[in-house]
Amino acid sequence: MGLSISIFLFIFVLTTKAKVGSYRYVISLALLVGLLLLSKESYWLSLFLAGVLVAVQHFQQQKQSVLKLSLWQIIIFSAVFFVIVFLIIVPLKLVYPFTQGDWSTRVEEMREIRAWPGFKPSNITRPSYRLAERHEPITIVAINRDWYRDSLKSFYGFFGHFTVVLPTWIYAIAVAVAVSALNVGITIVVAWSKWSLLNLVMKVLLICTPLFIFLNIAASIYNSWTHDFQPQGRYLFPSLIPFAMLLTATVSLENKRIIALRAASWLVSYMLCLHVLINYAM
């Protein structure tokens, strides 16, 4: 749910024709934000990118004299937005926890009941569990090469409860050829050479996406430090949207040869994914 709502929110803010200062825009935005807040906390980071886009659109519409809001209109729109978000999240985020007594204790009891043997909070003696409570520095995760390696592998494909690892050559193709070295490299070069031709929204996205990915990685590191050492790629899924921007942001400014090269790499990526799904994930 979290990834789907994050994508819907991003596409809505990026493509909507509705003015920022309209009830249609405010209500649609509030519905998507409310649903996103019901998702796992890792996806809340998507609000950062959406918020940046909303701010850019507001600036553009004001600059073009398309948007002129009085103080009273801003208050009304803000009230409508927060009321809708509140009504969406209040049943699960406020009412339900308050009816359960000591919420943190209840959550711990739930983990005790549902966790696999050996992973129950009362039984876990592993040195990687709740490092912060054991007064270990966060650097024990932040500079751990194994954490980054396993997180990236899990981000692409690590199946069977981390028992089915893909061959190294698959990870190498996915990262070096089909994705990172080729597409991101092209985007950086084209953006650098044709920066003045990019519109404001695309410029802001190209600047903010690396920051967003960094924040996502930092949040996952923090989770591994405060809860359990878990280099799981699913915690990095919020970065799929900004990463997609790094793969495609400058396509409109590229010549046919570069676009053909991109298309070929995307085809290789697709075929590689099918190979992984058929031979390892199924």
GUKE-973555 format. One record per residue: residue number from 1; x, y, z of N, C-alpha, C in turn. Coordinates in nm, 3 decimals. Example, Ala and Ser with C-alpha at 12.3 -4.5 7.8 and 13.67 -1.06 7.14 Angstrom:
2
- n  n.east  n.north  n.up  ca.east  ca.north  ca.up  c.east  c.north  c.up
- 1  1.319  -0.569  0.780  1.230  -0.450  0.780  1.320  -0.330  0.780
- 2  1.285  -0.225  0.708  1.367  -0.106  0.714  1.290  0.003  0.787
% end
This chain:
282
- n  n.east  n.north  n.up  ca.east  ca.north  ca.up  c.east  c.north  c.up
- 1  0.083  -0.120  0.000  0.000  0.000  0.000  0.087  0.126  0.000
- 2  0.191  0.126  0.084  0.274  0.244  0.097  0.336  0.287  -0.034
- 3  0.391  0.191  -0.109  0.455  0.224  -0.236  0.354  0.273  -0.338
- 4  0.238  0.208  -0.343  0.133  0.250  -0.437  0.086  0.391  -0.410
- 5  0.058  0.422  -0.284  0.011  0.556  -0.249  0.120  0.659  -0.274
- 6  0.245  0.623  -0.248  0.356  0.715  -0.275  0.362  0.750  -0.423
- 7  0.343  0.648  -0.507  0.344  0.672  -0.652  0.226  0.758  -0.695
- 8  0.107  0.726  -0.642  -0.012  0.805  -0.676  0.007  0.951  -0.634
- 9  0.063  0.972  -0.514  0.084  1.108  -0.464  0.182  1.183  -0.553
- 10  0.291  1.118  -0.589  0.393  1.182  -0.673  0.336  1.217  -0.810
- 11  0.266  1.122  -0.873  0.209  1.147  -1.006  0.104  1.258  -1.000
- 12  0.021  1.257  -0.895  -0.081  1.362  -0.883  -0.017  1.500  -0.875
- 13  0.079  1.516  -0.784  0.141  1.646  -0.765  0.218  1.689  -0.890
- 14  0.279  1.593  -0.959  0.361  1.626  -1.076  0.278  1.658  -1.200
- 15  0.162  1.596  -1.215  0.089  1.607  -1.342  -0.045  1.680  -1.333
- 16  -0.098  1.703  -1.214  -0.232  1.762  -1.205  -0.238  1.901  -1.268
- 17  -0.350  1.928  -1.329  -0.372  2.059  -1.390  -0.447  2.153  -1.295
- 18  -0.491  2.099  -1.183  -0.564  2.181  -1.086  -0.470  2.281  -1.020
- 19  -0.520  2.399  -0.991  -0.439  2.500  -0.923  -0.417  2.461  -0.777
- 20  -0.301  2.499  -0.726  -0.270  2.470  -0.586  -0.378  2.529  -0.495
- 21  -0.427  2.647  -0.529  -0.530  2.711  -0.448  -0.670  2.679  -0.496
- 22  -0.705  2.551  -0.500  -0.840  2.510  -0.537  -0.883  2.395  -0.447
- 23  -1.014  2.384  -0.427  -1.065  2.278  -0.340  -1.034  2.139  -0.398
- 24  -1.039  2.128  -0.528  -1.008  2.000  -0.592  -0.867  1.957  -0.558
- 25  -0.773  2.050  -0.567  -0.632  2.019  -0.538  -0.615  1.984  -0.391
- 26  -0.668  2.067  -0.304  -0.650  2.048  -0.159  -0.712  1.917  -0.112
- 27  -0.833  1.887  -0.158  -0.901  1.765  -0.114  -0.828  1.641  -0.166
- 28  -0.788  1.643  -0.294  -0.715  1.529  -0.350  -0.583  1.507  -0.278
- 29  -0.512  1.615  -0.253  -0.384  1.606  -0.184  -0.403  1.553  -0.043
- 30  -0.505  1.600  0.027  -0.530  1.556  0.164  -0.565  1.408  0.171
- 31  -0.644  1.360  0.075  -0.680  1.218  0.072  -0.556  1.130  0.055
- 32  -0.468  1.170  -0.036  -0.348  1.091  -0.061  -0.251  1.097  0.056
- 33  -0.236  1.215  0.115  -0.147  1.229  0.231  -0.200  1.148  0.349
- 34  -0.331  1.152  0.371  -0.391  1.074  0.480  -0.368  0.926  0.462
- 35  -0.388  0.875  0.340  -0.365  0.733  0.313  -0.218  0.696  0.329
- 36  -0.130  0.788  0.289  0.013  0.762  0.304  0.053  0.752  0.451
- 37  -0.008  0.835  0.535  0.021  0.831  0.679  -0.030  0.704  0.745
- 38  -0.121  0.634  0.679  -0.167  0.505  0.731  -0.073  0.392  0.692
- 39  0.020  0.420  0.601  0.115  0.320  0.556  0.229  0.308  0.656
- 40  0.323  0.220  0.625  0.439  0.205  0.712  0.519  0.335  0.717
- 41  0.580  0.360  0.830  0.647  0.487  0.853  0.758  0.514  0.753
- 42  0.820  0.411  0.699  0.928  0.432  0.603  0.880  0.508  0.480
- 43  0.752  0.492  0.445  0.699  0.561  0.328  0.659  0.705  0.357
- 44  0.660  0.746  0.482  0.630  0.885  0.514  0.733  0.979  0.452
- 45  0.850  0.927  0.422  0.953  1.009  0.357  0.905  1.065  0.223
- 46  0.809  0.997  0.162  0.757  1.044  0.033  0.691  1.180  0.045
- 47  0.651  1.217  0.166  0.592  1.349  0.188  0.693  1.459  0.160
- 48  0.820  1.429  0.180  0.925  1.528  0.156  0.927  1.569  0.009
- 49  0.931  1.471  -0.081  0.936  1.500  -0.224  0.808  1.566  -0.272
- 50  0.694  1.517  -0.223  0.565  1.576  -0.260  0.557  1.721  -0.212
- 51  0.604  1.744  -0.089  0.601  1.880  -0.035  0.686  1.976  -0.116
- 52  0.801  1.929  -0.162  0.888  2.013  -0.245  0.818  2.048  -0.375
- 53  0.753  1.951  -0.437  0.682  1.976  -0.563  0.566  2.074  -0.545
- 54  0.493  2.057  -0.436  0.382  2.150  -0.408  0.436  2.292  -0.392
- 55  0.547  2.307  -0.320  0.606  2.439  -0.300  0.651  2.500  -0.433
- 56  0.709  2.417  -0.520  0.754  2.467  -0.650  0.635  2.511  -0.735
- 57  0.530  2.430  -0.737  0.411  2.466  -0.813  0.348  2.594  -0.759
- 58  0.343  2.608  -0.628  0.288  2.730  -0.567  0.370  2.851  -0.609
- 59  0.502  2.837  -0.609  0.591  2.947  -0.650  0.569  2.982  -0.796
- 60  0.558  2.881  -0.884  0.539  2.905  -1.026  0.408  2.974  -1.054
- 61  0.302  2.929  -0.990  0.170  2.988  -1.014  0.161  3.131  -0.962
- 62  0.230  3.158  -0.852  0.234  3.295  -0.802  0.314  3.384  -0.896
- 63  0.426  3.332  -0.944  0.512  3.409  -1.034  0.440  3.441  -1.165
- 64  0.356  3.349  -1.211  0.282  3.369  -1.335  0.150  3.442  -1.313
- 65  0.127  3.483  -1.189  0.004  3.554  -1.150  -0.121  3.470  -1.173
- 66  -0.103  3.338  -1.175  -0.216  3.247  -1.188  -0.281  3.223  -1.053
- 67  -0.201  3.232  -0.948  -0.250  3.202  -0.813  -0.237  3.326  -0.725
- 68  -0.351  3.370  -0.673  -0.353  3.482  -0.579  -0.447  3.446  -0.465
- 69  -0.389  3.409  -0.351  -0.469  3.368  -0.236  -0.460  3.472  -0.126
- 70  -0.576  3.503  -0.071  -0.578  3.592  0.045  -0.544  3.512  0.170
- 71  -0.516  3.581  0.278  -0.485  3.514  0.403  -0.602  3.426  0.448
- 72  -0.723  3.476  0.430  -0.841  3.400  0.470  -0.854  3.272  0.387
- 73  -0.826  3.278  0.257  -0.832  3.159  0.172  -0.727  3.056  0.213
- 74  -0.608  3.104  0.247  -0.502  3.013  0.292  -0.544  2.941  0.419
- 75  -0.607  3.014  0.511  -0.654  2.954  0.637  -0.760  2.848  0.609
- 76  -0.855  2.879  0.520  -0.962  2.785  0.488  -0.907  2.659  0.423
- 77  -0.820  2.677  0.322  -0.763  2.561  0.253  -0.679  2.476  0.349
- 78  -0.604  2.540  0.435  -0.524  2.466  0.534  -0.613  2.388  0.628
- 79  -0.723  2.451  0.671  -0.816  2.383  0.761  -0.880  2.262  0.694
- 80  -0.921  2.278  0.568  -0.981  2.167  0.493  -0.881  2.053  0.480
- 81  -0.758  2.087  0.448  -0.654  1.986  0.431  -0.632  1.908  0.561
- 82  -0.610  1.976  0.671  -0.579  1.908  0.797  -0.699  1.832  0.854
- 83  -0.819  1.883  0.831  -0.939  1.811  0.878  -0.954  1.678  0.805
- 84  -0.936  1.680  0.673  -0.949  1.556  0.594  -0.841  1.456  0.635
- 85  -0.716  1.502  0.648  -0.608  1.413  0.690  -0.637  1.355  0.828
- 86  -0.684  1.442  0.919  -0.714  1.397  1.056  -0.824  1.291  1.056
- 87  -0.929  1.312  0.979  -1.040  1.216  0.976  -0.996  1.082  0.919
- 88  -0.900  1.082  0.828  -0.852  0.957  0.769  -0.767  0.879  0.868
- 89  -0.679  0.948  0.940  -0.582  0.877  1.025  -0.632  0.852  1.167
- 90  -0.734  0.926  1.211  -0.774  0.918  1.352  -0.819  0.779  1.396
- 91  -0.893  0.700  1.316  -0.936  0.568  1.366  -0.820  0.475  1.401
- 92  -0.720  0.465  1.310  -0.612  0.370  1.331  -0.493  0.427  1.406
- 93  -0.467  0.556  1.389  -0.348  0.615  1.449  -0.373  0.676  1.586
- 94  -0.498  0.708  1.617  -0.527  0.773  1.746  -0.627  0.695  1.830
- 95  -0.746  0.669  1.774  -0.851  0.604  1.853  -0.810  0.463  1.895
- 96  -0.766  0.382  1.799  -0.730  0.244  1.831  -0.616  0.234  1.933
- 97  -0.504  0.306  1.914  -0.398  0.298  2.016  -0.444  0.341  2.154
- 98  -0.528  0.445  2.162  -0.573  0.495  2.293  -0.667  0.399  2.362
- 99  -0.730  0.308  2.285  -0.822  0.211  2.348  -0.748  0.085  2.395
- 100  -0.617  0.079  2.371  -0.541  -0.041  2.404  -0.459  -0.027  2.532
- 101  -0.481  0.081  2.605  -0.403  0.101  2.727  -0.262  0.145  2.694
- 102  -0.163  0.080  2.754  -0.024  0.113  2.728  0.014  0.058  2.590
- 103  0.016  0.146  2.490  0.032  0.105  2.352  0.167  0.037  2.328
- 104  0.274  0.094  2.381  0.406  0.036  2.360  0.415  -0.104  2.420
- 105  0.349  -0.124  2.535  0.348  -0.257  2.597  0.270  -0.355  2.512
- 106  0.157  -0.309  2.458  0.075  -0.395  2.372  0.151  -0.435  2.246
- 107  0.224  -0.342  2.189  0.303  -0.373  2.069  0.409  -0.478  2.102
- 108  0.472  -0.464  2.217  0.573  -0.561  2.258  0.512  -0.699  2.279
- 109  0.391  -0.702  2.336  0.321  -0.829  2.355  0.285  -0.892  2.222
- 110  0.244  -0.810  2.126  0.211  -0.860  1.993  0.335  -0.921  1.927
- 111  0.448  -0.853  1.940  0.571  -0.907  1.884  0.609  -1.039  1.952
- 112  0.586  -1.047  2.080  0.618  -1.168  2.154  0.535  -1.286  2.104
- 113  0.408  -1.258  2.071  0.318  -1.365  2.027  0.345  -1.406  1.883
- 114  0.369  -1.307  1.795  0.375  -1.335  1.652  0.515  -1.367  1.599
- 115  0.618  -1.330  1.671  0.754  -1.350  1.621  0.790  -1.498  1.617
- 116  0.878  -1.532  1.524  0.927  -1.669  1.514  1.007  -1.705  1.639
- 117  1.013  -1.834  1.671  1.100  -1.876  1.783  1.244  -1.832  1.758
- 118  1.303  -1.777  1.859  1.439  -1.726  1.844  1.443  -1.580  1.809
- 119  1.327  -1.524  1.768  1.320  -1.382  1.734  1.223  -1.306  1.825
- 120  1.171  -1.373  1.925  1.082  -1.307  2.020  1.163  -1.211  2.106
- 121  1.109  -1.092  2.138  1.184  -0.994  2.217  1.241  -1.050  2.347
- 122  1.166  -1.141  2.412  1.213  -1.195  2.539  1.327  -1.296  2.523
- 123  1.343  -1.350  2.402  1.443  -1.454  2.379  1.566  -1.405  2.304
- 124  1.556  -1.285  2.245  1.664  -1.238  2.159  1.784  -1.194  2.243
- 125  1.893  -1.261  2.222  2.018  -1.226  2.289  2.126  -1.190  2.187
- 126  2.086  -1.182  2.059  2.184  -1.153  1.955  2.247  -1.015  1.978
- 127  2.376  -1.002  1.957  2.443  -0.873  1.979  2.399  -0.763  1.884
- 128  2.325  -0.799  1.777  2.280  -0.698  1.681  2.141  -0.644  1.713
- 129  2.081  -0.691  1.823  1.944  -0.652  1.856  1.944  -0.530  1.947
- 130  1.871  -0.425  1.907  1.856  -0.302  1.985  1.990  -0.247  2.030
- 131  2.069  -0.212  1.931  2.204  -0.164  1.956  2.205  -0.034  2.036
- 132  2.108  0.053  2.010  2.105  0.182  2.080  2.086  0.162  2.230
- 133  1.998  0.067  2.268  1.974  0.041  2.410  2.099  -0.018  2.477
- 134  2.183  -0.079  2.397  2.306  -0.138  2.452  2.422  -0.037  2.447
- 135  2.387  0.089  2.417  2.483  0.200  2.416  2.593  0.182  2.311
- 136  2.556  0.113  2.203  2.647  0.103  2.090  2.632  0.227  2.002
- 137  2.741  0.279  1.946  2.731  0.398  1.860  2.662  0.365  1.728
- 138  2.597  0.463  1.669  2.526  0.441  1.542  2.624  0.407  1.430
- 139  2.750  0.442  1.449  2.850  0.410  1.346  2.868  0.261  1.327
- 140  2.826  0.182  1.425  2.838  0.037  1.412  2.754  -0.015  1.295
- 141  2.652  0.064  1.258  2.572  0.033  1.140  2.614  0.121  1.022
- 142  2.634  0.249  1.047  2.656  0.346  0.941  2.782  0.318  0.859
- 143  2.883  0.257  0.919  3.006  0.230  0.844  3.026  0.081  0.821
- 144  2.918  0.006  0.835  2.925  -0.138  0.817  2.905  -0.173  0.668
- 145  3.008  -0.221  0.603  2.999  -0.251  0.460  2.898  -0.362  0.431
- 146  2.889  -0.459  0.522  2.794  -0.568  0.503  2.651  -0.517  0.501
- 147  2.623  -0.414  0.581  2.488  -0.358  0.586  2.450  -0.300  0.448
- 148  2.540  -0.224  0.389  2.512  -0.163  0.259  2.502  -0.270  0.150
- 149  2.590  -0.369  0.153  2.587  -0.475  0.053  2.457  -0.553  0.059
- 150  2.417  -0.594  0.180  2.295  -0.674  0.194  2.170  -0.590  0.167
- 151  2.174  -0.463  0.202  2.059  -0.376  0.175  2.037  -0.361  0.025
- 152  2.145  -0.340  -0.049  2.134  -0.325  -0.194  2.092  -0.455  -0.260
- 153  2.146  -0.566  -0.214  2.105  -0.695  -0.271  1.957  -0.720  -0.243
- 154  1.914  -0.693  -0.122  1.774  -0.713  -0.086  1.683  -0.616  -0.160
- 155  1.733  -0.498  -0.190  1.656  -0.398  -0.265  1.620  -0.450  -0.403
- 156  1.711  -0.528  -0.462  1.686  -0.583  -0.597  1.626  -0.723  -0.591
- 157  1.687  -0.813  -0.513  1.636  -0.949  -0.508  1.711  -1.034  -0.406
- 158  1.639  -1.072  -0.301  1.697  -1.155  -0.194  1.577  -1.229  -0.135
- 159  1.557  -1.355  -0.173  1.429  -1.420  -0.151  1.435  -1.528  -0.042
- 160  1.317  -1.587  -0.015  1.310  -1.698  0.079  1.358  -1.664  0.218
- 161  1.312  -1.548  0.271  1.356  -1.504  0.404  1.509  -1.498  0.411
- 162  1.566  -1.438  0.307  1.711  -1.415  0.300  1.791  -1.545  0.290
- 163  1.731  -1.645  0.229  1.804  -1.770  0.208  1.838  -1.792  0.061
- 164  1.769  -1.724  -0.029  1.794  -1.738  -0.173  1.864  -1.612  -0.225
- 165  1.994  -1.621  -0.242  2.074  -1.508  -0.290  2.101  -1.527  -0.438
- 166  2.091  -1.420  -0.514  2.115  -1.428  -0.658  2.264  -1.437  -0.687
- 167  2.301  -1.493  -0.802  2.442  -1.495  -0.841  2.498  -1.353  -0.853
- 168  2.624  -1.340  -0.827  2.687  -1.207  -0.829  2.673  -1.139  -0.963
- 169  2.677  -1.217  -1.073  2.671  -1.155  -1.205  2.537  -1.085  -1.229
- 170  2.431  -1.132  -1.166  2.301  -1.067  -1.183  2.301  -0.929  -1.116
- 171  2.353  -0.923  -0.994  2.364  -0.794  -0.926  2.455  -0.699  -1.005
- 172  2.561  -0.753  -1.060  2.656  -0.669  -1.135  2.590  -0.608  -1.257
- 173  2.513  -0.688  -1.331  2.443  -0.636  -1.449  2.339  -0.533  -1.409
- 174  2.260  -0.564  -1.306  2.153  -0.474  -1.262  2.208  -0.337  -1.221
- 175  2.321  -0.337  -1.152  2.375  -0.211  -1.100  2.462  -0.140  -1.203
- 176  2.557  -0.210  -1.260  2.659  -0.144  -1.342  2.616  -0.119  -1.486
- 177  2.546  -0.213  -1.546  2.516  -0.202  -1.688  2.376  -0.146  -1.713
- 178  2.276  -0.215  -1.660  2.138  -0.182  -1.696  2.085  -0.060  -1.623
- 179  2.141  -0.029  -1.508  2.080  0.078  -1.429  2.179  0.190  -1.401
- 180  2.260  0.174  -1.300  2.333  0.286  -1.242  2.434  0.350  -1.336
- 181  2.533  0.272  -1.378  2.644  0.330  -1.454  2.597  0.389  -1.588
- 182  2.496  0.328  -1.647  2.450  0.373  -1.779  2.349  0.486  -1.767
- 183  2.233  0.457  -1.713  2.124  0.554  -1.714  2.149  0.675  -1.624
- 184  2.191  0.651  -1.502  2.219  0.763  -1.411  2.333  0.847  -1.466
- 185  2.433  0.781  -1.521  2.545  0.855  -1.580  2.500  0.945  -1.693
- 186  2.414  0.895  -1.781  2.362  0.976  -1.891  2.283  1.095  -1.837
- 187  2.199  1.069  -1.737  2.119  1.177  -1.679  2.207  1.287  -1.623
- 188  2.313  1.250  -1.553  2.403  1.350  -1.494  2.471  1.433  -1.603
- 189  2.521  1.365  -1.705  2.592  1.435  -1.812  2.499  1.530  -1.888
- 190  2.380  1.481  -1.923  2.285  1.564  -1.998  2.236  1.681  -1.912
- 191  2.207  1.655  -1.785  2.161  1.763  -1.696  2.269  1.869  -1.680
- 192  2.393  1.827  -1.670  2.504  1.921  -1.655  2.522  2.007  -1.780
- 193  2.511  1.945  -1.896  2.537  2.017  -2.021  2.417  2.099  -2.070
- 194  2.295  2.060  -2.027  2.175  2.130  -2.075  2.090  2.180  -1.959
- 195  2.155  2.220  -1.853  2.084  2.262  -1.732  1.986  2.376  -1.759
- 196  2.026  2.471  -1.841  1.941  2.587  -1.868  1.813  2.551  -1.943
- 197  1.811  2.435  -2.008  1.694  2.395  -2.085  1.590  2.319  -2.001
- 198  1.629  2.278  -1.881  1.537  2.207  -1.793  1.440  2.304  -1.727
- 199  1.315  2.260  -1.710  1.220  2.346  -1.640  1.248  2.343  -1.490
- 200  1.184  2.432  -1.417  1.212  2.448  -1.274  1.181  2.321  -1.197
- 201  1.069  2.256  -1.229  1.030  2.134  -1.157  1.136  2.026  -1.172
- 202  1.185  2.007  -1.294  1.285  1.903  -1.318  1.417  1.937  -1.250
- 203  1.454  2.064  -1.249  1.576  2.105  -1.180  1.567  2.074  -1.031
- 204  1.455  2.108  -0.971  1.436  2.084  -0.828  1.438  1.934  -0.798
- 205  1.374  1.855  -0.884  1.371  1.711  -0.863  1.512  1.651  -0.871
- 206  1.590  1.696  -0.968  1.726  1.643  -0.983  1.814  1.680  -0.864
- 207  1.787  1.794  -0.804  1.864  1.836  -0.687  1.818  1.760  -0.562
- 208  1.686  1.739  -0.552  1.630  1.682  -0.430  1.636  1.529  -0.425
- 209  1.634  1.463  -0.541  1.630  1.317  -0.537  1.752  1.253  -0.469
- 210  1.875  1.301  -0.493  1.987  1.243  -0.417  1.971  1.265  -0.266
- 211  1.922  1.382  -0.227  1.899  1.409  -0.085  1.794  1.315  -0.029
- 212  1.688  1.291  -0.105  1.582  1.201  -0.060  1.637  1.061  -0.040
- 213  1.715  1.012  -0.136  1.773  0.877  -0.125  1.864  0.869  -0.003
- 214  1.942  0.975  0.020  2.028  0.979  0.138  1.946  0.971  0.267
- 215  1.837  1.047  0.273  1.750  1.045  0.392  1.689  0.907  0.412
- 216  1.651  0.841  0.304  1.593  0.708  0.312  1.695  0.608  0.368
- 217  1.818  0.615  0.318  1.923  0.527  0.369  1.951  0.556  0.516
- 218  1.955  0.684  0.551  1.980  0.723  0.690  1.870  0.671  0.782
- 219  1.744  0.676  0.735  1.633  0.626  0.816  1.644  0.476  0.837
- 220  1.685  0.403  0.733  1.702  0.259  0.745  1.816  0.225  0.841
- 221  1.924  0.302  0.835  2.035  0.284  0.928  1.988  0.307  1.071
- 222  1.908  0.412  1.090  1.856  0.442  1.224  1.768  0.329  1.276
- 223  1.687  0.271  1.188  1.602  0.158  1.227  1.686  0.038  1.269
- 224  1.793  0.010  1.194  1.881  -0.101  1.229  1.952  -0.077  1.362
- 225  1.975  0.049  1.394  2.044  0.084  1.519  1.951  0.077  1.639
- 226  1.828  0.127  1.623  1.736  0.136  1.737  1.652  0.010  1.756
- 227  1.626  -0.066  1.649  1.542  -0.186  1.662  1.625  -0.313  1.646
- 228  1.655  -0.346  1.523  1.732  -0.467  1.499  1.816  -0.445  1.374
- 229  1.931  -0.508  1.369  2.020  -0.495  1.255  1.955  -0.565  1.136
- 230  1.886  -0.484  1.054  1.809  -0.538  0.942  1.842  -0.465  0.813
- 231  1.940  -0.511  0.739  1.971  -0.451  0.609  1.875  -0.500  0.502
- 232  1.749  -0.457  0.514  1.645  -0.506  0.424  1.611  -0.401  0.319
- 233  1.612  -0.444  0.193  1.584  -0.353  0.084  1.445  -0.293  0.086
- 234  1.350  -0.359  0.153  1.213  -0.305  0.155  1.207  -0.171  0.227
- 235  1.301  -0.145  0.315  1.305  -0.015  0.382  1.354  0.095  0.288
- 236  1.412  0.055  0.174  1.461  0.151  0.076  1.364  0.169  -0.041
- 237  1.251  0.099  -0.039  1.155  0.110  -0.148  1.102  0.252  -0.171
- 238  1.091  0.338  -0.068  1.050  0.476  -0.096  1.142  0.547  -0.195
- 239  1.266  0.498  -0.210  1.360  0.561  -0.303  1.337  0.520  -0.448
- 240  1.243  0.428  -0.472  1.217  0.385  -0.609  1.172  0.501  -0.697
- 241  1.090  0.590  -0.642  1.040  0.703  -0.722  1.153  0.800  -0.757
- 242  1.229  0.851  -0.660  1.339  0.941  -0.699  1.445  0.871  -0.783
- 243  1.468  0.742  -0.759  1.565  0.669  -0.840  1.517  0.661  -0.985
- 244  1.387  0.643  -1.003  1.331  0.642  -1.138  1.353  0.776  -1.207
- 245  1.347  0.884  -1.130  1.373  1.016  -1.187  1.517  1.026  -1.235
- 246  1.609  0.969  -1.159  1.750  0.972  -1.201  1.773  0.891  -1.328
- 247  1.685  0.796  -1.354  1.699  0.712  -1.473  1.634  0.773  -1.597
- 248  1.546  0.871  -1.578  1.466  0.918  -1.692  1.451  1.069  -1.702
- 249  1.503  1.145  -1.609  1.469  1.287  -1.596  1.500  1.370  -1.720
- 250  1.604  1.336  -1.794  1.647  1.421  -1.906  1.613  1.364  -2.043
- 251  1.526  1.266  -2.048  1.493  1.200  -2.175  1.444  1.300  -2.280
- 252  1.366  1.398  -2.238  1.310  1.494  -2.334  1.417  1.580  -2.401
- 253  1.535  1.584  -2.346  1.643  1.666  -2.403  1.747  1.583  -2.477
- 254  1.726  1.454  -2.487  1.827  1.365  -2.543  1.800  1.334  -2.691
- 255  1.906  1.301  -2.764  1.889  1.266  -2.904  1.845  1.120  -2.918
- 256  1.814  1.080  -3.038  1.758  0.947  -3.061  1.855  0.835  -3.025
- 257  1.983  0.858  -3.045  2.080  0.753  -3.015  2.085  0.725  -2.865
- 258  2.084  0.830  -2.786  2.089  0.812  -2.641  1.959  0.746  -2.591
- 259  1.847  0.790  -2.647  1.720  0.730  -2.607  1.716  0.582  -2.644
- 260  1.769  0.549  -2.762  1.775  0.409  -2.805  1.864  0.328  -2.710
- 261  1.975  0.389  -2.667  2.064  0.322  -2.572  1.993  0.299  -2.438
- 262  1.919  0.399  -2.395  1.841  0.384  -2.271  1.738  0.271  -2.287
- 263  1.666  0.273  -2.399  1.562  0.172  -2.422  1.621  0.032  -2.422
- 264  1.738  0.017  -2.481  1.804  -0.113  -2.483  1.840  -0.158  -2.341
- 265  1.888  -0.064  -2.260  1.924  -0.098  -2.122  1.800  -0.134  -2.041
- 266  1.689  -0.063  -2.066  1.564  -0.096  -1.995  1.514  -0.234  -2.035
- 267  1.531  -0.269  -2.163  1.491  -0.402  -2.210  1.576  -0.510  -2.142
- 268  1.707  -0.484  -2.131  1.796  -0.577  -2.061  1.751  -0.593  -1.916
- 269  1.718  -0.481  -1.852  1.672  -0.484  -1.713  1.545  -0.566  -1.698
- 270  1.454  -0.547  -1.793  1.327  -0.620  -1.788  1.349  -0.770  -1.805
- 271  1.431  -0.808  -1.901  1.459  -0.949  -1.924  1.531  -1.010  -1.804
- 272  1.618  -0.932  -1.741  1.689  -0.980  -1.623  1.591  -1.004  -1.509
- 273  1.495  -0.914  -1.494  1.392  -0.932  -1.389  1.310  -1.056  -1.414
- 274  1.272  -1.081  -1.539  1.197  -1.203  -1.570  1.279  -1.326  -1.538
- 275  1.407  -1.323  -1.570  1.496  -1.437  -1.541  1.500  -1.462  -1.391
- 276  1.512  -1.355  -1.312  1.518  -1.369  -1.166  1.387  -1.425  -1.112
- 277  1.275  -1.372  -1.159  1.144  -1.417  -1.110  1.118  -1.564  -1.141
- 278  1.151  -1.604  -1.263  1.123  -1.742  -1.306  1.215  -1.842  -1.240
- 279  1.343  -1.809  -1.228  1.442  -1.907  -1.183  1.475  -1.900  -1.034
- 280  1.439  -1.789  -0.966  1.478  -1.778  -0.826  1.361  -1.743  -0.733
- 281  1.269  -1.660  -0.781  1.165  -1.610  -0.691  1.041  -1.698  -0.688
- 282  1.019  -1.779  -0.791  0.896  -1.859  -0.798  0.916  -1.997  -0.736
% end
